[in-house]
């Protein structure tokens, strides 16, 4: 049942500043905060200033990277980094925050600049969309979170429980920032991560494990290639085995992934082989990602991968005596999900309906995110945010302004209801 808006909710909605929300997004996009670079810290300091203006108590700290990396549950990382900044803003009131709005300020590299229609960090606003790297994934979500805090502060509504806004770095390569934030003791009764969900409420994520394969060959002159063994040909045997493993892992499907054709995909992202055009390559190094099923122990997924590679090698005359080496560098995303029966998904949907929107569908996402870190820490969490993941990490990434503002309003209503606005 959809509940009508209360006077306090209407006051908070009236205080939402659309122009300021779009301006915050464009300012954030113009900070080239690629994962692992110093610009991550620049973005965090920018957001910290906005949090203070929104009446939040700001905790901005330099993270102890050595301590994080040595922690038993460290989620892994891929990008080299010399620093990382944590940032949390907490609203007035005592006790554990009744709602956490969380997002990350780091972005992936732009790839080929020539594939973009404009400077990836220019934050061009055109045709009702904000364009630029990170506009969709997920600086629009960060801007929405800040807009909610700003509206609650400006409206003068009183809250029975505090709001918390988490801004993190390092999400794109494992989740270092969220891991550090939770270790610092910042928690909440429930959390919404405003990753792009295209209008859906995402209550579960598959996991993703970064793997590295080293496949040996035997060098020879290219004119006498039969006297050598190409590492590329040897890798083809392993790659075929990974395709079979991928198919086997999709025989049992989670109903939440009804619309996802390959929720646990195994993808090879980089392949490096050879050092001379006329030499048979004697080493191939491949890196990629392996999907983790909902509820699956990442250790079990790694074992399945290593077993498939070993079995393929055992059946091949060359690989039998030169087994591929499998290692697991970089991000290690477990799966995660909102506990069954938790009311948060219905509360988000009710907030959308209260504003006249269609009730959002509930589903799962095939990629890893910080959701699993929050749920592992005992914070029931889902994803709901502006943008479409299909545009993330792509050239000409963008987000619709209308969607940004609609999500901001829905989250404002959700915050009022969860935090007891009056």
C-alpha positions, 0 to 999 in steps of 0.5 A: 500500500502506497502511503501519501506524502506527509507535510514533513516529506513535502517540505523536504521535497520542496527543499531539493535544489535541482540546479545545485544537484546538476552543478554538483554532478558536473563539478565532480565529473570534471575531477578526473578521479581515476582509481588509484590517482591523486584525483580521488583525494581531490574529489573526496575533499570537494565532497567533504566541503559539500557535506559540511554545507549540508549540515553533516558532521564530516569525518575525512581521514587518510587511510592506512594502506599498509594496515588495510592490505594486511587485514585478513578480509582485505578485498584486494586491489588492482591499481597502484596507489600511494594514498586513499581518503575515507569520507563520511558525513553524519547528520544530527541525532544520536545513535546508529544512522537509520539510513546510509546513502553510499557511493564511490567517486573513483572512475575507470580510465577513459580508454581511447580518447578518440572514441569520445565525442567530447573531452571525457572530463568536460561534463558537457550538459546536452540533450537532457544528459550529463556526459563524461567519464563517471557521470553514470558510474557513479557520480550521479549517485554521489550527487543524489546522495548529497542532494538528499542531505542538503534538502533535509538540512535546508527544509528544517525537518526534524529527524528522529535518527541520523542520516549518514552519507558515505563517499568512498574510493577504490570501488572499481578495483575491489572495494578498498574504500568501503572496506576502510569505512566499515572498519573505521566503525561507520555503519547503519541500520540499512544502506542504499548504494546509488549505483546505476540501476536503470529504475530497478531495485537491485537486491543482490550482486554476483561476485567477481574474481580477477584471475591471471593465467601464465601459459608456457610455450617453446620458442622457435623461429617463425619459419620453423614453427613446428619445432616450437610450441606456441603459447597462444595455441596452448592457451586456446586449449585452456580458453575452451575449458573456461568456456565449458566451465562457464556453461556448467556454472549456469546450469543452475540459475538464481530466479533474481537473474531471470533477465540476465543471460550470463550472470556469472560470466568468465571473461578474458580481458587482456592477453599478452604473448610473444616479443618478436614477430618472427618468433613462436611465443614462449609465454602468454599471460592472460588476465580476466574476471570470473563471476561468483554465484550468489551465496558461493564462497569465493574460495570454491569458485577459485577452486572450480576455476583451477580444477578446470584449468588443471583438467584441461592441461592433463588432457593435453600433451604439451600442457601436461608437462607444462601446466599453466600457472593460475594466480588471483591478483586484484579485486576479489568481489564476493557475492552479496544480497539483501536479507530475505524479507527485509523491508528496505526494498519495499520502502524504496518502491513505496517512495517511488510510487508515492511520487507518482512513479511506477513501482520498480522491479526487483532484481540482481546485478551480474557485477560485483559492488560494495554491496557485499561489503556492507551486507558482510558487515551486517548492514542490510543493503540494496542498490538504487540509483540514476543511470544505466549500467550499460553506459558505464565504463563506455565511451560517451558515458552519460546520465539523464538529468531527469533520472538523476532528479527523480532518484534524488526525490525518491531517496528524499522520501525514503530518508524522511520515512526511515529517519522519522521526519516531522 
